[in-house]
Amino acid sequence: MAFRTIVAISDPVERASVAHDLLWNDHPERGRLRAVRGLAIREAISRGVATGEIADRLHVRVDDLIWMSDAAAAFE
């Protein structure tokens, strides 16, 4: 999937999920995908999406969302 297509996904939870899945498929832009995932997680939380819902969608623990969203700090 092209990077532009990923960042164009309007739903932040879906965007984070797609970026997360592609990280495990040796995508050529893994660093950028980490940032997109982190920003999408932060956006979803700011919109009021429960952290448990985000974690379930990404198949991770809620605690993992913290370090995943930290990757986005440099882009804010």
C-alpha positions, 0 to 999 in steps of 0.5 A: 500500500502506498504511503499517501494512501495510508495517510489519507485514511480519515479514521485515525484508528483505521489509519493506525491499524493499517500502519501498524499492520504494514510495519510487520510486512517489511514496508519500505517506509517503516520509520514514517509508518511509526510516526503515522501510527503514533499521530493517529493514536494521539488523534484518536485519543483526542477525539475521545476514542477509548484506549482499550478500543484502539489497543484491541484494534491494533492487537496490543496492550493499552500500555503499548499505546504509550510508546507507540504514540511517543514516536509521534512526538517529534512530528508535533 
